């Protein structure tokens, strides 16, 4: 079926065409304001965490008896990539990572399957194991973080106020949930007076039983009546804290109150497990999660209004401060890109009007906003937002949108000069250029296909580049063949037919110079081709000089400070170091505000930041600076302070946020093997080799340290003679150390453990613990040293495994002047002798950002054959010749000739976005070749000799090619200053500039060689 001439139809049915232009324009304006705004595109974080506790177990026991069965069940998952298991004394943390190639829509089902498998395993775990507790919301991104502070007030009042604020904020449309971070778990402490306890001969077990009998809810039955069923309730339970102090204990024939032998008080978990601070003072952090697909700017405005109202109603001394507001970052990012976007749009329109005259320029320029209106409408319909990727893709497309419109309007002008009326001239382009333009557009679109369909997190993150460019370029073709002819009919001036016909347009002085230059290149076609071939080879070799990169570091102003004590360090010591670092940061002029998270990482306030798991030896400080320049200055000064001994008791590290998939360090290697002791030795060797590289710094391994433990070798005979067992002894030891949870106290919506402990629990040391008295049921006291031999030993503080293989991560930072990929591959070469000498069962693997980069590239690789086949199919359908198809395809890699010098000149790395730019550049070059061949064929059908057809076709294509290239280059310039898009913009600027010269000089020569054309005319 033959497609009707859409250009003729558009100029014939002018009322319908005008209606469509108005409707599309108004709908596009509406869509522009309704489209969501986000800083970055969402991508699925295919990670969940599993927590399991077993109080009293060693790290080895946690690994062998708890982690082992859970890991085996986890490995049954269809899409499992790997499971990392971290076993601490009494605690196991598992991080389950699904394959990067997994379809995002199946993630939820895989999480559900894992939850079922682990719950099935739960009854088979050792007695006393708590969990596993599964967190499949680990990937939640905090839209807003707010700090609630009340200096001098009890923490429990702060918690109550935080609950009220949470309830109020949850009513705001767009808020999905709110987490309260840093809340100190409340306790009811019963501090025993040991002297009175022993003097009265009170048995600890009896005391515990009394507390449980009074605190636990007891069912007293129901009365079945002829009417309703009546529940029987027992009064006299623990309704107030004072009720606990007033509990009656029976001692022989006498009774006494608990307050006679103990002091009852409210308190908090000691030690704390997670502490949050804001501006060097304790605070609670409210983490707000936004509903999927919500407009971030609207939610940000609602939260700001709510914050003002809440602060006006808070009690004196309370305040709610903004820590992080994603809407501010969204507005800054979107505003910056909108500025670049409209600057690029203005440049494209200005180039068109200045080069073609204002009336012709208006017709060409009008194609741009009309095309964008179509794009905005489709974006709104398909649920795409304005974000870093879609806006970047729109800017890239701006330089390519005017090409079809220029071709259509130029052919219209030529035909009007040759005597056709404007209606026939407007319809002429459809029959002669619509198909080549469409083929060229499809080839350009297909060039970006790999990123659109790449099955990886990077592809998911950047995939909208393909979809936005595809929509924009196809829409530009529709506009060029439908609306541009109509606007040309309406706006072009009356043109008097020239006696020489259409040739007059191309016989000006400038065109004559161009014609002579093209003729020279065709006459010296072998020389020109040789120069291009040599340039291509040199560019390919020169690519080795360009630094490789995955994703660049972010331009956000936050600075990340990491404090890592030796494993097993108490949270009190970690907090003390954190305060020291906070004090130093507060003295720096670049510090705007700082938020500290002790005992665990910060919430995921940035998409590619992975929160660190529980670790009492770890702290994270997020420092906000005024801008990236101040951030870099503070980072430099901070590193100097660390080198000068700011906090020598810990490993203190400073870094910044990075785009793309998250990794802890830029350089990471995995050392794997069965024996932890041997693993530790090999990891030390790897660290030694890494320190020999001049770009490496702060090299360390993530585990390998041992922590002290106090081991009691029990005299079982004496223990039995006293009428004691291990359970009773463990209870009394707990009372003398951290405390023993014996029951629960309920207050409103909260319930808190009741903890029995010795009033002297903080006074015990390793030595004095041997002298504490152990009491049996008869009230007899015996020093602990009489029934147990105490010795301080070392045990593993952490054991890590990946897929049930012991694994140690050796990692480090690098100098800012080098890229991680380059350093990682240099280190791999240095490691080769070490790798070949590894014992059987041991291995060294590359991890970190370089491994993630390899994953992304591997995800692109399977799509290249599909891309090539589709390109060749479009080309061969258009040219109907296998020989011509091959010639067109051979022009694809020529973009390297301009790309490599540009990257070297502007010192830009070749990263993931640059790869996409180079792929797209190949499509642009093949598009130019296709359209040139189409024009050559048209000329030959008109009776021109092969030689003249080549020369004149190139002359006729010159203005569209040059104007499109000029518009593209100028449109890409604002993008070149972007941290994220810079390398891609430079790639396209260099490639487009050189590609223009190749189109005008090399393509005619290549065509002449390919088709054996000789000089037959002058």
Order of alpha helices (4+ residues) and beta strands (2+ residues): alpha-alpha-beta-alpha-beta-beta-alpha-beta-beta-alpha-beta-beta-alpha-alpha-beta-beta-alpha-beta-beta-beta-beta-beta-beta-alpha-beta-alpha-alpha-alpha-alpha-alpha-alpha-alpha-alpha-alpha-alpha-beta-alpha-beta-beta-alpha-beta-beta-alpha-beta-beta-alpha-alpha-beta-beta-beta-beta-beta-beta-beta-alpha-beta-alpha-alpha-alpha-alpha-alpha-alpha-alpha
